[in-house]
Amino acid sequence: MFKFFIQRKWFLWSILGSLVILFSTWYQVQLDVKINEWFGDFYDTLQKALTEPNSVTEDEFIGYLFTFLKIASGWIIIAVFTGFFVSHWVFRWRTSMADYYHSEWVKARTTEGASQRVQEDTLKFARIMEGLGVGLLDSIMTLIAFLPILWGLSKQVSVLPWIGEVDHALVWVAILSALGGTIVLALVGIKLPGIEYDIQKEEAGYRKELVLGEDDPIRAAPPTIGQLYSRVRGIHYKSYFHYLYFNTVKWSYFQGMVIVPYLALAPTIVKGVITLGFVQQITRAFGRVEGSLQYLVKSWSTIVELISVWKRLSEFETKLKNSDINITGQTHETKS
């Protein structure tokens, strides 16, 4: 699966392409930092304009809007380019996998569900890595950029409700709440990767029988196909049950986190020692840091699917390697 990064023919895409993605993601995060700073200045100006009539001119106010448009336009251009380039980059990765499987097809074809693994699983692997890989990189870059910002802004927030004084309070709230949510969701969803793998396995068996039934009327007969579909239905129903309580916990956590920064800011807000712009700036920075730390929580369902695909492809490649070993052993025995 990872020959893409060690074969010389793919170095232009795997190495240089990775650097392009790294730089474009970094630059996109820097623009996000500028937007965060803009929010602080804009809302302070808005508060001033609403509380002190004629203290802000119309040109000054509109100037802030055009500044946002300029920064946002750059962010959109970089985001679109990054998405376009990543799609091509990941497809090259899939191509490197497909080339290997194609070259080994004489041995690969004897593996159950070989066609599905070569076509469908490589497609899934590429699409999942496209989303998860860029998401992980963006989360890391965002955390590196916004954590110092939140640390600096948190100097003015030193008191938490029911707890009391805590230096850089919002930083610790973001870390602990995200870490706690990740651990809870991981424990609640611990069975999901195995269930997803079983789904893929049962669907592959069902699909194989249907494909064979296209050429052989004896295959895919009602008793056999009915039993296979019954197993498919059973594993899907099992999945629905486990996702029921997993999604209940997940969405309860996300909805609860909406009020956490405002709850943490409550003692500071009621004292009136900070401005509206500061509130907007710090809650946005808090959201960026917390969102980066919640990467695993937000991506858990996709990670479950990736684990399932990875297991199937790993088994596939292991069987190909074992086939090579068996062929080599038989060759030596024949010569002896």
C-alpha positions as CSV (number, residue, x, y, z in Angstrom):
1,M,0.0,0.0,0.0
2,F,2.9,2.4,0.6
3,K,5.1,1.6,-2.3
4,F,4.1,5.0,-3.6
5,F,6.7,6.5,-1.2
6,I,9.6,4.2,-1.9
7,Q,9.5,3.6,-5.6
8,R,11.7,6.1,-7.6
9,K,9.2,6.4,-10.4
10,W,6.7,8.1,-8.0
11,F,9.2,10.4,-6.2
12,L,8.1,13.4,-8.1
13,W,4.5,13.0,-6.8
14,S,5.1,11.3,-3.5
15,I,7.9,13.6,-2.2
16,L,7.6,16.9,-4.1
17,G,3.8,16.6,-4.1
18,S,3.8,16.1,-0.4
19,L,5.9,19.3,0.0
20,V,3.4,21.2,-2.1
21,I,0.5,20.0,0.0
22,L,2.4,20.9,3.1
23,F,3.2,24.4,2.0
24,S,-0.3,25.2,0.6
25,T,-1.9,23.9,3.9
26,W,0.4,26.0,6.0
27,Y,-0.3,29.1,3.9
28,Q,-4.1,28.5,4.2
29,V,-3.8,28.3,8.0
30,Q,-1.8,31.6,8.0
31,L,-4.7,33.2,6.2
32,D,-7.1,31.8,8.7
33,V,-4.9,33.4,11.5
34,K,-5.3,36.8,9.7
35,I,-9.1,36.3,9.5
36,N,-9.1,35.6,13.2
37,E,-7.2,38.9,13.9
38,W,-9.7,40.7,11.6
39,F,-12.6,39.4,13.6
40,G,-11.2,41.0,16.8
41,D,-10.6,44.4,15.1
42,F,-13.9,44.4,13.3
43,Y,-16.1,43.6,16.3
44,D,-14.3,46.1,18.4
45,T,-15.0,48.7,15.7
46,L,-18.6,47.5,15.5
47,Q,-19.1,47.8,19.2
48,K,-17.6,51.3,19.1
49,A,-19.8,52.4,16.2
50,L,-22.9,51.2,18.1
51,T,-22.1,52.7,21.4
52,E,-20.6,56.0,20.2
53,P,-22.5,57.5,17.3
54,N,-20.3,58.9,14.5
55,S,-17.1,57.6,16.1
56,V,-16.5,55.4,13.0
57,T,-16.8,56.7,9.5
58,E,-18.6,54.8,6.8
59,D,-15.4,54.5,4.7
60,E,-13.6,53.0,7.7
61,F,-16.4,50.5,8.3
62,I,-16.6,49.4,4.6
63,G,-12.8,49.3,4.5
64,Y,-12.9,46.5,7.1
65,L,-15.4,44.5,4.9
66,F,-13.1,44.8,1.9
67,T,-10.1,43.7,4.0
68,F,-12.0,40.6,4.9
69,L,-12.9,40.0,1.2
70,K,-9.3,40.3,0.2
71,I,-8.1,37.8,2.8
72,A,-11.0,35.4,2.2
73,S,-10.5,35.4,-1.5
74,G,-6.9,34.3,-1.0
75,W,-8.1,31.6,1.3
76,I,-10.6,30.3,-1.2
77,I,-8.0,30.2,-4.0
78,I,-5.5,28.2,-1.9
79,A,-8.3,25.9,-0.6
80,V,-9.5,25.1,-4.2
81,F,-6.0,24.6,-5.5
82,T,-5.1,22.3,-2.5
83,G,-8.2,20.2,-3.0
84,F,-7.5,19.9,-6.8
85,F,-3.9,19.0,-6.3
86,V,-4.6,16.5,-3.5
87,S,-7.1,14.7,-5.7
88,H,-4.4,14.1,-8.3
89,W,-1.8,13.2,-5.7
90,V,-4.0,10.6,-4.1
91,F,-5.0,9.1,-7.5
92,R,-1.3,8.6,-8.2
93,W,-1.0,6.8,-4.9
94,R,-3.9,4.6,-6.0
95,T,-2.3,4.0,-9.4
96,S,0.9,2.8,-7.7
97,M,-1.1,0.2,-5.7
98,A,-3.1,-0.8,-8.8
99,D,0.1,-1.2,-10.9
100,Y,1.4,-3.7,-8.3
101,Y,-1.8,-5.7,-8.1
102,H,-2.1,-5.8,-11.9
103,S,1.5,-7.1,-12.1
104,E,0.6,-9.8,-9.6
105,W,-2.9,-10.6,-11.0
106,V,-2.1,-14.2,-11.9
107,K,-1.6,-14.9,-8.2
108,A,-4.0,-12.3,-7.0
109,R,-7.0,-13.7,-8.9
110,T,-7.1,-16.8,-6.7
111,T,-7.8,-14.7,-3.6
112,E,-11.5,-14.4,-2.6
113,G,-12.9,-11.0,-3.7
114,A,-9.7,-10.1,-5.6
115,S,-11.5,-7.9,-8.1
116,Q,-13.3,-6.0,-5.4
117,R,-10.0,-5.5,-3.5
118,V,-8.1,-4.2,-6.5
119,Q,-10.9,-1.9,-7.8
120,E,-13.2,-1.0,-5.0
121,D,-10.9,-1.1,-2.0
122,T,-8.1,0.9,-3.7
123,L,-10.7,3.5,-4.6
124,K,-12.0,3.7,-1.1
125,F,-8.5,3.8,0.3
126,A,-7.6,6.7,-2.0
127,R,-10.8,8.7,-1.2
128,I,-10.5,8.2,2.5
129,M,-6.8,9.1,2.6
130,E,-7.6,12.2,0.6
131,G,-10.0,13.4,3.3
132,L,-8.2,12.1,6.4
133,G,-4.7,13.0,5.3
134,V,-5.4,16.6,4.4
135,G,-7.6,16.9,7.5
136,L,-4.8,15.6,9.8
137,L,-2.3,17.9,8.2
138,D,-4.7,20.9,8.5
139,S,-5.4,20.0,12.2
140,I,-1.7,19.9,13.0
141,M,-0.9,23.2,11.2
142,T,-3.9,24.9,12.8
143,L,-2.9,23.7,16.3
144,I,0.6,25.0,15.7
145,A,-0.7,28.4,14.6
146,F,-3.6,28.9,17.0
147,L,-2.3,27.4,20.2
148,P,0.2,30.3,20.8
149,I,-2.6,32.8,19.9
150,L,-5.0,31.2,22.4
151,W,-2.2,31.1,25.0
152,G,-1.6,34.8,24.6
153,L,-5.3,35.8,24.6
154,S,-5.9,33.6,27.7
155,K,-3.8,35.8,29.8
156,Q,-6.9,38.0,30.3
157,V,-9.0,35.0,31.3
158,S,-7.7,33.7,34.6
159,V,-10.9,32.6,36.4
160,L,-13.1,29.7,35.6
161,P,-16.7,29.1,37.0
162,W,-16.7,26.8,40.1
163,I,-12.9,26.3,39.9
164,G,-11.4,29.7,40.5
165,E,-8.1,31.1,39.2
166,V,-6.3,29.2,36.5
167,D,-3.5,30.6,34.4
168,H,-4.2,30.5,30.7
169,A,-7.5,28.9,31.6
170,L,-9.0,28.5,28.1
171,V,-6.0,26.6,26.8
172,W,-6.4,24.0,29.5
173,V,-10.2,23.9,29.0
174,A,-9.7,23.2,25.2
175,I,-7.1,20.5,25.8
176,L,-8.9,18.7,28.6
177,S,-12.3,18.8,26.9
178,A,-11.0,17.6,23.6
179,L,-8.8,14.9,25.2
180,G,-11.7,13.7,27.3
181,G,-14.1,13.6,24.3
182,T,-11.6,11.6,22.3
183,I,-11.1,9.0,25.0
184,V,-14.9,8.7,25.6
185,L,-15.7,8.4,21.9
186,A,-12.9,5.9,21.3
187,L,-14.1,3.7,24.1
188,V,-17.8,3.9,23.0
189,G,-16.9,3.2,19.4
190,I,-14.3,0.5,20.0
191,K,-16.3,-2.2,18.3
192,L,-17.0,-0.3,15.1
193,P,-13.8,-1.1,13.2
194,G,-14.5,-4.9,13.5
195,I,-18.1,-4.5,12.6
196,E,-17.2,-2.5,9.5
197,Y,-14.7,-5.2,8.5
198,D,-17.4,-7.8,8.8
199,I,-19.7,-5.7,6.7
200,Q,-17.1,-5.6,3.9
201,K,-16.5,-9.3,4.2
202,E,-20.2,-10.3,4.0
203,E,-20.9,-7.8,1.2
204,A,-18.0,-9.2,-0.8
205,G,-19.3,-12.8,-0.5
206,Y,-22.8,-11.7,-1.5
207,R,-21.5,-9.7,-4.5
208,K,-19.2,-12.6,-5.7
209,E,-22.2,-15.0,-5.8
210,L,-24.2,-12.5,-7.8
211,V,-21.4,-12.0,-10.3
212,L,-20.9,-15.8,-10.7
213,G,-24.7,-16.1,-11.2
214,E,-24.5,-13.8,-14.3
215,D,-22.8,-16.6,-16.2
216,D,-24.0,-19.7,-14.4
217,P,-27.7,-20.1,-13.7
218,I,-27.0,-22.6,-11.0
219,R,-25.2,-20.0,-8.9
220,A,-27.1,-17.3,-7.0
221,A,-30.0,-19.6,-6.6
222,P,-32.7,-18.5,-4.1
223,P,-31.6,-20.7,-1.2
224,T,-27.9,-19.8,-1.4
225,I,-28.4,-16.1,-2.2
226,G,-31.0,-15.8,0.4
227,Q,-28.7,-17.1,3.1
228,L,-25.9,-14.7,2.0
229,Y,-28.3,-11.8,2.0
230,S,-29.6,-12.8,5.4
231,R,-26.0,-12.6,6.8
232,V,-25.6,-9.2,5.1
233,R,-28.8,-7.9,6.7
234,G,-27.7,-9.2,10.1
235,I,-24.4,-7.5,10.2
236,H,-25.9,-4.2,8.9
237,Y,-28.6,-4.3,11.7
238,K,-25.8,-5.0,14.2
239,S,-24.0,-1.9,12.9
240,Y,-27.1,0.3,13.1
241,F,-27.4,-0.6,16.8
242,H,-23.8,0.2,17.7
243,Y,-23.9,3.4,15.7
244,L,-27.1,4.4,17.5
245,Y,-25.4,4.8,20.9
246,F,-22.2,6.0,19.3
247,N,-23.9,8.8,17.5
248,T,-25.9,9.7,20.6
249,V,-22.7,10.2,22.6
250,K,-20.9,11.9,19.7
251,W,-23.6,14.5,19.0
252,S,-24.3,15.1,22.7
253,Y,-20.6,15.9,23.1
254,F,-20.4,18.2,20.1
255,Q,-23.6,20.2,21.1
256,G,-22.3,20.5,24.6
257,M,-19.0,21.9,23.5
258,V,-20.8,24.8,21.8
259,I,-21.3,26.5,25.1
260,V,-18.0,25.5,26.8
261,P,-15.9,28.6,25.7
262,Y,-18.7,31.0,26.8
263,L,-19.1,29.1,30.0
264,A,-15.4,29.4,30.7
265,L,-15.5,33.2,29.8
266,A,-18.6,33.8,32.0
267,P,-16.8,35.4,35.0
268,T,-14.7,37.6,32.7
269,I,-17.7,38.7,30.6
270,V,-19.9,39.6,33.5
271,K,-17.1,41.8,35.0
272,G,-17.1,43.7,31.7
273,V,-13.3,43.7,31.4
274,I,-13.1,42.5,27.8
275,T,-14.6,43.8,24.6
276,L,-16.9,42.1,22.0
277,G,-14.1,41.9,19.6
278,F,-11.9,40.1,22.1
279,V,-14.8,37.6,22.8
280,Q,-15.1,36.9,19.1
281,Q,-11.4,36.6,18.6
282,I,-10.8,34.3,21.6
283,T,-13.8,32.0,21.0
284,R,-12.7,31.6,17.4
285,A,-9.2,30.8,18.4
286,F,-10.6,28.4,21.1
287,G,-12.7,26.7,18.4
288,R,-9.7,26.3,16.1
289,V,-7.6,24.8,18.8
290,E,-10.3,22.6,20.1
291,G,-11.3,21.5,16.6
292,S,-7.8,20.4,15.8
293,L,-7.6,18.4,19.1
294,Q,-10.9,16.8,18.2
295,Y,-9.7,15.5,14.9
296,L,-10.0,11.9,15.9
297,V,-13.5,12.4,17.3
298,K,-14.7,14.1,14.2
299,S,-13.1,11.6,11.9
300,W,-13.9,8.5,13.9
301,S,-16.5,7.0,11.4
302,T,-14.1,7.6,8.5
303,I,-11.2,6.1,10.4
304,V,-13.3,3.0,11.1
305,E,-13.9,2.6,7.4
306,L,-10.2,3.1,6.7
307,I,-9.2,0.5,9.2
308,S,-11.5,-2.0,7.5
309,V,-10.1,-1.2,4.1
310,W,-6.5,-1.4,5.4
311,K,-7.2,-4.8,6.9
312,R,-8.6,-6.1,3.7
313,L,-5.7,-4.8,1.6
314,S,-3.1,-6.0,4.1
315,E,-4.6,-9.5,4.0
316,F,-4.5,-9.3,0.3
317,E,-0.9,-8.3,0.1
318,T,0.1,-10.9,2.7
319,K,-1.5,-13.7,0.6
320,L,0.4,-12.4,-2.4
321,K,3.7,-12.6,-0.5
322,N,2.9,-16.1,0.8
323,S,2.1,-17.1,-2.7
324,D,5.6,-15.9,-3.8
325,I,7.1,-17.9,-0.9
326,N,5.2,-21.1,-1.8
327,I,6.1,-20.8,-5.5
328,T,9.8,-20.3,-4.6
329,G,9.7,-23.3,-2.2
330,Q,8.1,-25.5,-4.9
331,T,10.7,-24.4,-7.4
332,H,13.6,-25.4,-5.1
333,E,11.9,-28.8,-4.4
334,T,11.6,-29.4,-8.1
335,K,15.2,-28.6,-8.7
336,S,16.3,-30.9,-5.9
